[in-house]
Amino acid sequence: MTDAAVPSSGFSGAEAKSLHQPDARTRKRNAAERRFRLYGLAAVCTGLLALVVLLTSILSQGLPAFQQTYVKAEIFLTPEQLDPSGTRDPEEIAKVLTFSYSPIIKGSLTALAEDLQQSGAPDITPDMLAGMISGAANAQLRDYVIANPDEIGQTVEFEFLANARIDQYLKGKVTRESAALDSRVDVAQLNAADELVNRGVMEQRFNWDFITAPDASENRPEAAGLGVALLGSLYMMLIVLFLALPIGVAASIYLEEFAKKNVWTDIIEVNISNLAAVPSIVFGILGLAIFINWMHLPNSAPIVGGLVLTLMTLPTIIIATRASLKAVPPSIRDAALGVGASKMQAVFHHVLPLAAPGILTGTIIGLAQALGETAPLLLIGMVAFVRDYPDAPPAGLFEPATGLPVQVYNFTQRADPAFVERASGAIIVLLVFLVVMNLIAIILRRRFERRW
């Protein structure tokens, strides 16, 4: 086989060129293509590197929040103090004030210090141990007694939360140099913590309370949890799901299948697209003006947060639903109408089931977007400190609560460095929810998607 030659151009002196030998222009074009590929690869690598750095930073700071330090002690639950009536009635026991548990805890710490001194740790005193446990110890013991009234009068092994400084020391974030400058801990307590760990009196383990417990005051970061925030986010997502999905799908079906194409529908479509790009804080201002100032709904309630997030999520669901409806071939509609189906039957019996995967995907993505929103919730008062769990719906929808992103914001605004760890841990929980929701959307799309 011989190389094909390019015909002569007709000019004298023109040289024949082989198609297998690229000329200067071809080499230039190929070089430009290679450079573009390298630019794209560099952009992808840069994005992945930034993601790795971000996740490494969050995980390194947040994973320790799921581990907590506890101090073991033998507690004698004095009946005279905890249940004067002797009825073991939880309602009567609950009437005992929290500070009434202080003498019981002090007595147990005194006994623990004496045992440690007899076993060769003379520097550990009851006052030192008292300064090493959390300020939430009284409430912690009170909750245990109310939940287990039959154990009053017995000696039980109880685990107190260590305070934030001791916990951070065992996690490597507090040093003896920093303790010398800190008024909330001293070097002697750090030495005592090492001794308690060696003797098995103090240990670290997984902390379920970080996920289930409510928030705590600024002086007790070791007791702060995400329970109320998770419950508030769940309530708001339920409201968004039950309002945004039917309204968004109904509006999309009408606009795409039934509405006449005129200037009014064009205006509506443009405004829906614009609403999808409106900053979320604008929806917060709208919710504050309408739902709180005009409708007088309670501040910091999941019902208000859910309504605001519904308004914010509707454009996303409408756009995704309309795109799914457009993806169904017109032949499906024509075939249904050709065999005698009405317009509504063609839409609801044929078009809508085929568009359902895209609709569900758009809905889940909209919910994931709403779950991570903070600005609109701040404007309606969900930044407030909330200790009590809201009741079950519907009453709980009108009670004070907060959201997971707002809880992250709250943690970052507090002075104690231990709250930085708490904030990173809350971000990890939030990212897990977002990843799970996006994975569900991907699975639904790949499982039910049809290519035409």
C-alpha positions as CSV (number, residue, x, y, z in Angstrom):
1,M,0.0,0.0,0.0
2,T,1.3,3.4,-0.9
3,D,0.7,6.8,0.7
4,A,-2.0,8.9,-1.0
5,A,-0.7,12.1,-2.3
6,V,-2.4,15.5,-2.1
7,P,-3.3,16.7,-5.6
8,S,-1.2,19.6,-6.8
9,S,-2.6,23.0,-6.2
10,G,-1.8,24.1,-9.7
11,F,0.9,26.4,-8.8
12,S,4.4,25.7,-10.0
13,G,6.7,24.4,-7.3
14,A,3.8,23.0,-5.1
15,E,4.9,19.9,-3.1
16,A,2.8,16.8,-2.7
17,K,2.0,16.0,0.9
18,S,1.2,12.6,2.5
19,L,-2.0,12.2,4.6
20,H,0.1,10.2,7.1
21,Q,2.4,13.1,7.7
22,P,0.7,15.8,9.7
23,D,1.4,19.3,8.6
24,A,2.1,22.3,10.8
25,R,-1.6,23.2,11.3
26,T,-2.5,19.6,12.3
27,R,0.4,19.5,14.7
28,K,-0.7,22.8,16.2
29,R,-4.3,21.6,16.6
30,N,-3.2,18.3,18.2
31,A,-1.0,20.2,20.6
32,A,-3.9,22.5,21.6
33,E,-6.0,19.4,22.2
34,R,-3.3,17.9,24.5
35,R,-3.0,21.1,26.4
36,F,-6.8,21.3,26.9
37,R,-6.8,17.7,28.3
38,L,-4.0,18.6,30.6
39,Y,-5.9,21.7,31.8
40,G,-8.9,19.6,32.5
41,L,-6.9,17.0,34.3
42,A,-5.2,19.7,36.4
43,A,-8.6,21.2,37.2
44,V,-10.0,17.8,38.4
45,C,-6.9,17.1,40.4
46,T,-7.0,20.6,42.0
47,G,-10.6,20.1,43.0
48,L,-9.9,16.6,44.4
49,L,-7.0,17.9,46.3
50,A,-9.1,20.7,47.8
51,L,-11.7,18.2,48.8
52,V,-9.2,15.9,50.4
53,V,-7.7,18.8,52.4
54,L,-11.2,19.9,53.5
55,L,-12.3,16.4,54.5
56,T,-9.0,15.8,56.3
57,S,-9.4,19.0,58.3
58,I,-13.0,18.2,59.3
59,L,-12.3,14.6,60.1
60,S,-9.2,15.3,62.1
61,Q,-11.0,17.9,64.2
62,G,-14.4,16.3,64.4
63,L,-13.8,12.5,64.9
64,P,-12.6,13.0,68.5
65,A,-16.0,14.5,69.3
66,F,-17.4,11.0,69.1
67,Q,-15.1,9.9,71.9
68,Q,-15.5,11.1,75.5
69,T,-13.6,10.7,78.7
70,Y,-15.4,9.2,81.7
71,V,-14.5,8.9,85.4
72,K,-15.7,5.8,87.2
73,A,-16.9,6.1,90.9
74,E,-18.8,4.0,93.4
75,I,-22.0,6.0,94.3
76,F,-24.2,5.2,97.3
77,L,-27.7,6.5,96.5
78,T,-28.8,7.8,99.8
79,P,-32.5,7.1,100.3
80,E,-32.9,10.0,102.9
81,Q,-31.8,12.5,100.3
82,L,-33.1,11.1,97.1
83,D,-36.5,9.6,98.2
84,P,-37.6,11.0,101.5
85,S,-41.1,9.6,101.1
86,G,-39.7,6.1,100.4
87,T,-42.3,5.4,97.7
88,R,-39.8,5.1,94.8
89,D,-42.3,7.2,92.8
90,P,-40.4,8.9,89.9
91,E,-42.6,12.0,90.2
92,E,-41.6,12.4,93.8
93,I,-37.9,11.7,93.1
94,A,-38.0,14.3,90.3
95,K,-38.9,16.9,92.9
96,V,-35.5,16.6,94.5
97,L,-33.4,19.5,93.2
98,T,-30.2,19.0,91.2
99,F,-27.9,20.6,93.8
100,S,-29.1,18.1,96.4
101,Y,-27.0,15.5,94.6
102,S,-23.7,17.4,95.3
103,P,-23.1,15.8,98.7
104,I,-23.6,12.3,97.3
105,I,-21.1,13.0,94.5
106,K,-18.6,14.6,96.9
107,G,-18.8,11.6,99.2
108,S,-18.1,9.2,96.4
109,L,-15.1,11.3,95.2
110,T,-13.8,11.4,98.8
111,A,-13.9,7.6,99.0
112,L,-12.3,7.3,95.5
113,A,-9.5,9.7,96.6
114,E,-8.9,7.7,99.8
115,D,-8.6,4.5,97.8
116,L,-6.2,6.0,95.4
117,Q,-4.1,7.5,98.2
118,Q,-3.9,4.1,99.9
119,S,-2.8,2.5,96.7
120,G,0.1,4.9,96.2
121,A,-1.3,8.1,94.7
122,P,-1.0,10.6,97.6
123,D,-1.3,13.7,95.4
124,I,-4.9,12.9,94.4
125,T,-7.4,14.7,96.7
126,P,-11.2,14.9,96.6
127,D,-11.1,18.6,95.6
128,M,-8.8,17.7,92.7
129,L,-11.2,15.0,91.5
130,A,-14.1,17.4,91.9
131,G,-12.4,19.8,89.6
132,M,-11.8,17.1,87.0
133,I,-15.4,16.0,86.5
134,S,-18.0,17.9,84.5
135,G,-20.3,20.5,85.9
136,A,-23.1,18.4,84.5
137,A,-22.4,15.6,86.9
138,N,-25.3,16.5,89.3
139,A,-27.8,16.5,86.4
140,Q,-26.3,13.4,85.0
141,L,-26.7,11.5,88.3
142,R,-30.3,12.9,88.8
143,D,-31.4,11.7,85.4
144,Y,-30.0,8.2,86.2
145,V,-31.8,8.0,89.5
146,I,-35.1,9.1,88.0
147,A,-34.7,6.5,85.3
148,N,-33.7,3.8,87.8
149,P,-35.6,4.5,91.1
150,D,-35.3,0.9,92.3
151,E,-31.5,1.3,92.7
152,I,-31.9,4.0,95.5
153,G,-30.3,2.6,98.7
154,Q,-27.7,0.7,96.7
155,T,-24.1,1.3,95.7
156,V,-23.8,1.5,92.0
157,E,-20.8,2.0,89.7
158,F,-21.4,5.3,87.9
159,E,-19.5,7.1,85.2
160,F,-19.2,10.9,85.3
161,L,-18.1,13.0,82.3
162,A,-14.7,14.4,82.7
163,N,-14.5,18.2,82.1
164,A,-13.5,19.5,78.8
165,R,-9.9,20.3,79.7
166,I,-9.2,16.8,80.9
167,D,-10.9,15.3,77.9
168,Q,-8.9,17.6,75.5
169,Y,-5.7,16.7,77.4
170,L,-6.2,12.9,76.8
171,K,-6.9,13.7,73.1
172,G,-3.6,15.6,72.8
173,K,-5.1,19.1,72.4
174,V,-4.1,20.4,75.9
175,T,-0.5,20.4,77.0
176,R,1.2,21.1,80.3
177,E,2.5,24.3,78.8
178,S,-1.0,25.5,78.0
179,A,-2.4,24.3,81.3
180,A,0.1,26.5,83.2
181,L,-1.7,29.5,81.6
182,D,-5.2,28.2,81.9
183,S,-7.4,29.0,85.0
184,R,-9.7,26.0,84.4
185,V,-7.0,23.3,84.8
186,D,-3.6,22.9,86.3
187,V,-0.6,20.6,85.8
188,A,-1.4,18.6,88.9
189,Q,-4.8,17.6,87.5
190,L,-3.1,16.5,84.3
191,N,-0.8,14.3,86.3
192,A,-3.8,12.9,88.2
193,A,-5.5,12.2,84.9
194,D,-2.5,10.1,83.8
195,E,-2.7,8.2,87.0
196,L,-6.4,7.6,86.8
197,V,-6.0,6.3,83.2
198,N,-3.3,3.9,84.3
199,R,-5.5,2.6,87.1
200,G,-8.5,2.1,84.8
201,V,-10.6,4.7,86.7
202,M,-10.7,7.1,83.8
203,E,-11.2,5.9,80.2
204,Q,-12.3,7.1,76.8
205,R,-15.1,5.4,74.8
206,F,-17.7,6.2,72.1
207,N,-20.0,8.9,73.2
208,W,-23.6,8.3,72.0
209,D,-24.7,11.3,74.0
210,F,-23.0,13.6,71.5
211,I,-25.7,12.4,69.0
212,T,-28.7,12.1,71.3
213,A,-28.2,14.6,74.1
214,P,-29.4,18.2,73.9
215,D,-27.1,21.3,73.8
216,A,-25.3,22.4,77.0
217,S,-24.1,25.7,78.4
218,E,-20.9,27.4,77.4
219,N,-19.2,26.1,80.6
220,R,-20.0,22.5,79.8
221,P,-18.9,21.7,76.3
222,E,-18.3,18.1,77.2
223,A,-22.0,17.6,77.7
224,A,-23.2,19.3,74.5
225,G,-25.0,17.1,72.0
226,L,-27.0,17.2,68.8
227,G,-30.3,15.6,69.9
228,V,-32.5,18.6,69.7
229,A,-30.9,19.8,66.4
230,L,-31.4,16.4,64.8
231,L,-35.0,16.3,65.9
232,G,-35.6,19.8,64.7
233,S,-34.1,19.1,61.3
234,L,-36.2,15.9,61.0
235,Y,-39.4,17.9,61.7
236,M,-38.5,20.5,59.1
237,M,-37.6,18.0,56.5
238,L,-41.0,16.2,57.0
239,I,-42.8,19.6,56.5
240,V,-40.8,20.3,53.4
241,L,-41.5,16.8,52.0
242,F,-45.2,16.9,52.6
243,L,-45.6,20.4,51.2
244,A,-43.0,21.0,48.6
245,L,-43.4,17.6,46.8
246,P,-47.1,17.7,46.0
247,I,-47.2,21.4,45.3
248,G,-44.1,21.3,43.1
249,V,-45.2,18.3,41.2
250,A,-48.7,19.7,40.6
251,A,-47.4,23.0,39.4
252,S,-44.9,21.3,37.1
253,I,-47.6,19.1,35.6
254,Y,-49.9,22.0,35.0
255,L,-47.2,24.2,33.4
256,E,-45.8,21.5,31.2
257,E,-48.8,19.5,30.2
258,F,-52.0,21.7,30.5
259,A,-51.1,25.4,30.5
260,K,-51.3,27.3,27.3
261,K,-48.0,28.7,26.0
262,N,-48.4,32.4,26.2
263,V,-46.8,35.5,27.8
264,W,-48.1,34.7,31.2
265,T,-46.6,31.2,31.4
266,D,-43.4,32.6,30.0
267,I,-43.3,35.1,32.9
268,I,-44.1,32.4,35.4
269,E,-41.3,30.2,34.0
270,V,-38.8,33.0,34.1
271,N,-39.7,33.8,37.7
272,I,-39.4,30.2,38.8
273,S,-35.9,30.1,37.4
274,N,-35.1,33.4,39.1
275,L,-36.4,32.1,42.4
276,A,-34.0,29.2,42.2
277,A,-31.1,31.6,42.2
278,V,-32.4,33.9,45.0
279,P,-30.1,33.9,48.0
280,S,-31.5,31.8,50.8
281,I,-31.4,34.7,53.3
282,V,-34.1,36.4,51.2
283,F,-36.4,33.6,52.0
284,G,-35.6,34.0,55.7
285,I,-36.6,37.7,55.5
286,L,-39.8,36.6,53.7
287,G,-40.6,34.0,56.4
288,L,-39.9,36.5,59.2
289,A,-42.3,39.0,57.6
290,I,-45.1,36.6,56.7
291,F,-45.0,33.7,59.1
292,I,-43.9,35.4,62.3
293,N,-44.8,39.1,62.0
294,W,-48.1,38.7,60.1
295,M,-49.3,35.1,60.9
296,H,-47.8,35.3,64.5
297,L,-46.4,31.8,64.4
298,P,-43.9,31.0,67.2
299,N,-40.3,31.9,66.9
300,S,-37.7,29.1,66.6
301,A,-40.4,26.5,65.7
302,P,-40.0,23.8,63.2
303,I,-43.3,24.8,61.5
304,V,-41.8,28.2,60.5
305,G,-38.5,26.7,59.5
306,G,-40.2,24.1,57.4
307,L,-42.5,26.6,55.7
308,V,-39.5,28.8,54.8
309,L,-37.5,25.9,53.5
310,T,-40.5,24.8,51.5
311,L,-40.6,28.1,49.7
312,M,-36.9,27.8,49.0
313,T,-37.1,24.2,47.8
314,L,-40.1,24.6,45.5
315,P,-38.2,26.1,42.5
316,T,-35.7,23.3,42.6
317,I,-38.4,20.6,42.6
318,I,-40.4,22.4,39.9
319,I,-37.4,22.7,37.6
320,A,-36.4,19.1,38.1
321,T,-39.9,17.8,37.6
322,R,-40.4,19.8,34.4
323,A,-37.2,18.5,33.0
324,S,-38.3,14.9,33.8
325,L,-41.6,15.4,32.1
326,K,-39.9,16.9,29.0
327,A,-37.6,13.9,28.8
328,V,-40.6,11.6,28.2
329,P,-41.0,11.2,24.4
330,P,-44.1,12.8,22.8
331,S,-44.9,9.4,21.2
332,I,-45.9,8.1,24.7
333,R,-48.5,10.9,24.9
334,D,-49.6,10.4,21.3
335,A,-50.0,6.6,21.8
336,A,-52.1,7.0,24.9
337,L,-54.3,9.6,23.3
338,G,-54.6,7.5,20.2
339,V,-56.1,4.6,22.0
340,G,-58.8,6.8,23.6
341,A,-57.2,8.0,26.9
342,S,-58.0,11.5,28.1
343,K,-55.3,14.1,28.5
344,M,-55.3,13.6,32.3
345,Q,-55.2,9.8,31.9
346,A,-52.2,10.1,29.5
347,V,-50.3,12.3,31.9
348,F,-51.0,10.4,35.2
349,H,-51.1,6.8,33.8
350,H,-48.2,7.0,31.4
351,V,-46.1,10.2,31.5
352,L,-45.9,10.7,35.2
353,P,-44.7,7.1,36.1
354,L,-42.0,7.3,33.5
355,A,-40.9,10.7,34.9
356,A,-41.0,9.6,38.5
357,P,-37.3,8.7,38.9
358,G,-36.3,12.2,37.8
359,I,-38.9,13.7,40.1
360,L,-37.7,11.7,43.1
361,T,-34.1,12.6,42.3
362,G,-34.9,16.3,42.2
363,T,-36.9,16.1,45.4
364,I,-34.1,14.4,47.3
365,I,-31.6,16.9,46.0
366,G,-33.9,19.7,47.0
367,L,-34.3,18.2,50.5
368,A,-30.5,17.9,50.8
369,Q,-30.1,21.5,49.9
370,A,-32.7,22.5,52.5
371,L,-31.1,20.4,55.1
372,G,-27.8,22.3,54.8
373,E,-29.4,25.8,54.9
374,T,-28.5,28.1,57.8
375,A,-29.2,31.8,56.9
376,P,-33.0,31.6,56.7
377,L,-33.2,29.7,60.0
378,L,-31.1,32.3,61.8
379,L,-33.6,35.0,60.7
380,I,-36.6,33.2,62.2
381,G,-34.9,32.8,65.6
382,M,-33.8,29.1,65.5
383,V,-30.4,30.3,66.7
384,A,-31.7,30.3,70.3
385,F,-30.3,28.0,72.9
386,V,-32.8,25.1,73.3
387,R,-32.4,22.4,76.0
388,D,-35.8,20.6,75.8
389,Y,-36.8,18.1,73.2
390,P,-39.9,19.1,71.2
391,D,-42.8,16.7,71.5
392,A,-44.0,14.4,68.8
393,P,-45.9,16.1,65.9
394,P,-48.2,17.9,65.5
395,A,-47.6,19.7,68.9
396,G,-43.8,19.5,68.6
397,L,-43.9,21.4,65.3
398,F,-44.9,24.5,67.2
399,E,-42.4,24.1,70.1
400,P,-38.8,25.6,70.2
401,A,-36.2,23.7,68.3
402,T,-33.1,24.2,66.2
403,G,-31.5,22.8,63.1
404,L,-28.3,20.9,62.6
405,P,-26.6,23.7,60.5
406,V,-27.7,26.3,63.1
407,Q,-26.2,24.1,65.8
408,V,-22.9,24.1,64.0
409,Y,-23.1,27.9,63.9
410,N,-23.9,28.0,67.6
411,F,-20.9,25.9,68.5
412,T,-18.5,28.1,66.5
413,Q,-19.7,31.2,68.3
414,R,-18.7,30.0,71.8
415,A,-15.4,30.8,73.4
416,D,-14.3,27.4,74.8
417,P,-12.0,25.6,72.3
418,A,-13.7,22.3,73.0
419,F,-16.7,23.6,71.0
420,V,-14.6,23.7,67.8
421,E,-14.3,19.9,68.1
422,R,-18.1,19.8,68.7
423,A,-18.7,21.9,65.6
424,S,-16.5,19.7,63.4
425,G,-18.3,16.6,64.7
426,A,-21.7,18.1,63.9
427,I,-20.4,18.9,60.4
428,I,-19.5,15.2,60.0
429,V,-23.0,14.2,61.0
430,L,-24.5,16.7,58.5
431,L,-22.2,15.5,55.7
432,V,-23.2,11.9,56.4
433,F,-26.9,12.8,56.0
434,L,-26.1,14.8,52.8
435,V,-24.1,12.0,51.3
436,V,-26.7,9.4,52.1
437,M,-29.5,11.5,50.5
438,N,-27.4,12.1,47.4
439,L,-26.6,8.4,47.2
440,I,-30.3,7.6,47.3
441,A,-30.9,10.0,44.5
442,I,-28.2,8.4,42.4
443,I,-29.5,4.9,43.1
444,L,-33.0,5.9,42.2
445,R,-31.9,7.5,39.0
446,R,-29.8,4.6,37.8
447,R,-32.4,2.0,38.9
448,F,-35.4,3.5,37.2
449,E,-34.0,5.7,34.5
450,R,-35.0,4.9,30.9
451,R,-33.0,6.0,27.9
452,W,-35.0,6.8,24.8
